[in-house]
Amino acid sequence: MSDVTIYTTPQCPWCHKAKEFLESKGVNFEEKNVAADSEAAEKMIELTGQRSVPVISKGGLYVVGYSPEQIEKLLV
């Protein structure tokens, strides 16, 4: 299991960009499709207080949305 989790939906273009960004950095991550997994959706909302995707989570910290700069900071 990876220490990075990304919460996504299939139709979200920013989710695809975020996954491509993580892959380009060689980051192993676990993807949670919140459209198909209600438990993952509830967990994401519990973490962030928001329903927006993507959400990238690592070590109790998270980034909401696609921001390469913020994702880089999260990964350090």
C-alpha positions as CSV (number, residue, x, y, z in Angstrom):
1,M,0.0,0.0,0.0
2,S,1.3,3.5,-0.9
3,D,1.6,6.4,1.5
4,V,0.1,8.7,-1.2
5,T,-3.6,8.5,-2.0
6,I,-5.4,10.3,-4.7
7,Y,-9.2,10.7,-4.7
8,T,-10.6,11.1,-8.2
9,T,-13.6,10.7,-10.5
10,P,-13.4,9.2,-14.0
11,Q,-14.7,12.3,-15.7
12,C,-12.4,14.8,-13.9
13,P,-9.7,16.3,-16.3
14,W,-7.7,17.7,-13.3
15,C,-7.6,14.2,-11.8
16,H,-6.0,12.9,-14.9
17,K,-3.4,15.7,-14.9
18,A,-2.7,15.1,-11.2
19,K,-2.2,11.3,-11.8
20,E,0.1,12.1,-14.7
21,F,2.1,14.5,-12.6
22,L,2.5,11.9,-9.8
23,E,3.5,9.3,-12.3
24,S,6.1,11.7,-13.9
25,K,7.7,12.1,-10.5
26,G,7.8,8.3,-10.0
27,V,5.4,8.4,-7.1
28,N,3.5,5.2,-6.3
29,F,-0.1,6.1,-5.3
30,E,-3.4,4.4,-4.4
31,E,-6.3,5.8,-6.4
32,K,-9.8,6.0,-4.9
33,N,-12.7,6.6,-7.3
34,V,-15.1,8.6,-5.2
35,A,-17.8,8.2,-7.8
36,A,-17.9,4.4,-7.4
37,D,-16.7,4.1,-3.7
38,S,-19.0,5.9,-1.2
39,E,-16.7,5.0,1.7
40,A,-13.8,6.7,-0.1
41,A,-16.0,9.7,-0.8
42,E,-17.0,10.0,2.9
43,K,-13.3,9.7,3.9
44,M,-12.3,12.5,1.5
45,I,-15.0,14.8,2.7
46,E,-14.0,14.0,6.3
47,L,-10.4,14.9,5.5
48,T,-11.0,18.1,3.5
49,G,-14.6,19.3,4.3
50,Q,-15.0,19.5,0.5
51,R,-16.4,17.5,-2.3
52,S,-13.9,18.7,-4.9
53,V,-11.5,16.3,-6.7
54,P,-8.7,15.6,-7.1
55,V,-7.5,15.3,-3.5
56,I,-4.0,14.1,-2.9
57,S,-3.2,12.9,0.6
58,K,0.0,11.9,2.3
59,G,0.9,11.6,6.0
60,G,-2.2,13.3,7.2
61,L,-1.7,16.3,4.9
62,Y,-3.6,16.9,1.7
63,V,-3.9,19.1,-1.4
64,V,-7.3,19.8,-2.9
65,G,-7.2,20.5,-6.7
66,Y,-4.4,20.3,-9.2
67,S,-1.6,22.4,-8.1
68,P,1.9,21.0,-9.1
69,E,3.6,23.4,-6.7
70,Q,1.4,22.3,-3.7
71,I,1.7,18.6,-4.7
72,E,5.6,19.0,-4.8
73,K,5.5,20.4,-1.3
74,L,3.3,17.6,-0.1
75,L,5.7,15.0,-1.5
76,V,8.8,16.3,0.2
